[in-house]
Amino acid sequence: MRRYNLEVLGISETHWTQVRQRRLASGELLLYSGHEGENAPHTQGVALMPFKQVLIGWESHGPRIIKASFKTKEEGILMNVIQYYAPTNDYNEDDKDHFYDRVQSIVEKCPTKDLTILMRDLNAKVEMENTEYEDIMGRHGLGERNGNGERFANLCAFNKLVIGGTIFPHKRIHKTTWTSPDHTTQNQIDHICTNKKFRRTIEDAVGRSRLRR
């Protein structure tokens, strides 16, 4: 986190169970949310690691969604970070409906005066074409919009959330967040977005398929 000057790190597919908060030996705080109960499956799981931010509070919303609120330099304005791991496009429709309904219920409880950030593994392709979505996305996406992309774009449009990875021109390699095992298919399925009111706080959005240790 120090090397890349990160303030908040979002993690998907932790495969950790239970809901916990712990301080690591390195000093960072780790918040994570997974399946609960005895013999809980080690699947899904999401986490947040705040580094430079002052934590106000956080909430677990199951093994796919975690939310944390932080102080900002602006008096009276909080930063709400919602990290989530969406079902893949081939999941059944009821599961996807339930997931996006839950995300909507979390987003709508965030005060409009605050900075709200949705991020990470959305399993959604939004493509370059932004007709009817001009207010919330640019023309620099990647791939062809899929069902999850439609759901995600509609969620953002309803809540006036701008999709950061679509508004900055970059080479394909810097848009790609997923590459197939045979390296023949590249997609942009991880995203970061924020409420339109704070659009100018996004200076850039770049995908990195691999980080050096």
C-alpha positions as MATLAB code, in Angstrom:
seq = 'MRRYNLEVLGISETHWTQVRQRRLASGELLLYSGHEGENAPHTQGVALMPFKQVLIGWESHGPRIIKASFKTKEEGILMNVIQYYAPTNDYNEDDKDHFYDRVQSIVEKCPTKDLTILMRDLNAKVEMENTEYEDIMGRHGLGERNGNGERFANLCAFNKLVIGGTIFPHKRIHKTTWTSPDHTTQNQIDHICTNKKFRRTIEDAVGRSRLRR';
ca = [
       0.000    0.000    0.000;
       2.848    2.363    0.770;
       4.584    1.610   -2.519;
       1.527    2.572   -4.554;
       0.508    5.414   -2.233;
      -2.923    3.881   -1.643;
      -5.341    5.402    0.823;
      -7.928    2.604    0.724;
      -7.432   -0.877   -0.715;
     -10.433   -2.982   -1.735;
     -10.083   -6.766   -1.946;
     -12.436   -9.302   -3.552;
     -12.552  -13.100   -3.341;
     -10.762  -13.275   -0.006;
     -12.424  -16.646    0.731;
     -12.310  -15.684    4.421;
     -15.259  -16.550    6.634;
     -16.948  -14.487    9.368;
     -17.043  -10.713    9.880;
     -13.985   -9.278   11.567;
     -11.781   -6.270   12.142;
      -8.114   -6.824   12.912;
      -4.858   -4.910   13.087;
      -2.066   -6.453   11.018;
       1.537   -6.730   12.201;
       2.430   -4.083    9.610;
       0.038   -1.685   11.341;
      -2.721   -1.591    8.732;
      -6.338   -2.155    9.715;
      -8.149   -4.962    7.909;
     -11.950   -5.082    7.696;
     -13.480   -8.167    6.135;
     -16.862   -9.712    5.496;
     -17.524  -13.327    4.555;
     -19.976  -16.163    5.033;
     -20.929  -16.575    8.685;
     -21.828  -19.551   10.824;
     -20.371  -22.948   11.606;
     -18.876  -24.718    8.586;
     -19.301  -21.557    6.504;
     -18.024  -22.034    2.922;
     -14.691  -20.443    2.035;
     -16.073  -18.689   -1.044;
     -16.574  -15.070   -2.091;
     -15.546  -12.630    0.675;
     -14.657   -8.928    0.499;
     -12.349   -6.681    2.508;
     -11.170   -3.094    2.904;
      -7.821   -1.833    4.169;
      -7.774    1.884    5.010;
      -4.270    3.292    5.190;
      -4.355    7.076    5.426;
      -8.037    7.546    6.166;
      -9.702    8.064    9.558;
     -12.339    5.350    9.936;
     -15.743    6.457   11.247;
     -17.487    3.099   11.021;
     -18.092    0.106    8.791;
     -20.821   -2.384    7.895;
     -20.893   -5.964    6.673;
     -23.528   -6.792    4.080;
     -22.768  -10.459    3.569;
     -19.916  -12.151    1.700;
     -20.187   -9.882   -1.343;
     -20.499   -6.337    0.038;
     -18.694   -4.257    2.651;
     -19.041   -0.541    3.337;
     -16.849    1.812    5.358;
     -17.127    5.533    6.100;
     -14.161    7.846    6.543;
     -13.494   11.442    7.494;
     -12.402   13.818    4.740;
     -10.590   17.130    4.791;
     -13.898   18.857    4.076;
     -15.869   19.664    7.211;
     -19.189   17.815    7.332;
     -18.441   15.555    4.350;
     -17.716   11.843    4.739;
     -16.325    9.395    2.196;
     -18.397    6.213    1.915;
     -16.557    3.348    0.211;
     -18.607    0.364   -0.946;
     -16.497   -2.592   -2.033;
     -18.369   -5.378   -3.725;
     -17.926   -8.608   -5.596;
     -20.830   -9.044   -8.002;
     -22.192  -12.377   -9.242;
     -20.822  -13.315  -12.659;
     -22.963  -12.785  -15.734;
     -23.991  -16.456  -15.897;
     -25.558  -16.488  -12.406;
     -29.331  -16.930  -12.298;
     -31.396  -13.774  -12.663;
     -32.968  -13.954   -9.189;
     -29.555  -13.958   -7.508;
     -28.431  -10.980   -9.573;
     -31.668   -9.108   -8.877;
     -31.250   -9.710   -5.150;
     -27.634   -8.544   -5.240;
     -28.321   -5.297   -7.109;
     -31.372   -4.573   -4.957;
     -29.112   -4.857   -1.930;
     -26.494   -2.544   -3.423;
     -29.223   -0.037   -4.231;
     -30.494   -0.109   -0.648;
     -26.964    0.650    0.615;
     -26.242    3.428   -1.876;
     -29.522    5.230   -1.274;
     -28.754    5.456    2.447;
     -25.547    7.406    1.747;
     -26.255   11.151    2.177;
     -26.015   13.005   -1.136;
     -23.713   15.585    0.453;
     -21.090   12.875    1.036;
     -18.593   11.383   -1.394;
     -19.731    7.861   -2.293;
     -17.415    5.413   -4.054;
     -18.396    2.019   -5.489;
     -15.489   -0.113   -6.546;
     -13.797   -3.323   -7.500;
     -15.013   -6.606   -8.959;
     -18.316   -5.915  -10.664;
     -18.094   -8.612  -13.368;
     -19.699   -6.035  -15.654;
     -18.725   -4.984  -19.178;
     -20.031   -1.508  -20.043;
     -18.393   -1.034  -23.518;
     -17.620    2.229  -25.377;
     -21.149    3.032  -26.551;
     -22.730    5.390  -24.025;
     -26.007    6.338  -25.723;
     -28.619    7.086  -23.030;
     -25.843    6.942  -20.420;
     -23.938   10.087  -21.393;
     -24.371   11.615  -17.927;
     -22.615    8.775  -16.122;
     -20.086    7.316  -18.543;
     -17.693    8.318  -21.295;
     -16.776    6.506  -24.509;
     -13.575    4.853  -23.338;
     -14.888    1.568  -21.977;
     -13.824   -1.844  -23.247;
     -15.671   -4.838  -24.639;
     -19.351   -5.311  -25.444;
     -21.916   -4.545  -22.751;
     -23.306   -7.679  -21.108;
     -26.285   -8.211  -18.814;
     -24.287   -7.297  -15.735;
     -23.043   -4.205  -17.547;
     -26.630   -3.167  -18.202;
     -27.549   -3.634  -14.545;
     -24.463   -1.740  -13.410;
     -25.048    1.139  -15.847;
     -28.684    1.399  -14.741;
     -27.635    1.421  -11.071;
     -25.171    4.228  -11.782;
     -27.683    6.209  -13.854;
     -30.369    5.953  -11.168;
     -27.968    7.122   -8.451;
     -26.004    9.592  -10.610;
     -22.710    7.716  -10.226;
     -19.986    8.319  -12.821;
     -18.049    5.257  -14.072;
     -14.421    6.376  -13.844;
     -12.838    3.843  -16.199;
     -14.910    5.077  -19.143;
     -14.030    8.767  -19.064;
     -10.259    8.669  -19.611;
      -8.579    7.573  -22.874;
      -6.010    4.819  -22.306;
      -4.341    2.034  -24.237;
      -6.195   -1.272  -24.178;
      -3.643   -2.781  -21.782;
      -4.446   -0.057  -19.253;
      -8.200   -0.699  -19.493;
      -7.995   -4.475  -19.172;
      -8.735   -5.887  -15.722;
      -9.298   -9.534  -16.752;
      -7.513  -11.740  -19.288;
      -8.608  -15.257  -20.213;
      -6.218  -18.140  -19.393;
      -5.335  -18.524  -23.101;
      -4.697  -14.753  -23.361;
      -7.109  -14.378  -26.293;
      -9.829  -12.421  -24.481;
      -9.462   -9.204  -22.515;
     -12.218   -7.467  -20.594;
     -12.777   -4.496  -18.324;
     -14.936   -5.916  -15.531;
     -13.530   -4.073  -12.497;
     -14.715   -0.498  -12.068;
     -14.627    2.478   -9.757;
     -17.339    5.104   -9.709;
     -18.376    8.083   -7.635;
     -21.341   10.404   -7.385;
     -21.522   12.921  -10.218;
     -21.282   15.806   -7.757;
     -17.667   14.769   -7.091;
     -16.784   13.909  -10.714;
     -13.838   16.316  -10.738;
     -12.191   14.505   -7.837;
     -11.414   11.613  -10.225;
      -8.096   12.531  -11.819;
      -7.622    9.197  -13.602;
      -8.746    5.561  -13.595;
      -6.340    2.897  -14.851;
      -6.574   -0.878  -14.782;
      -3.586   -2.907  -13.623;
      -3.873   -6.625  -14.298;
      -0.758   -7.348  -12.252;
       1.162   -5.513   -9.536;
       4.790   -6.131   -8.801;
       5.739   -7.404   -5.350;
];
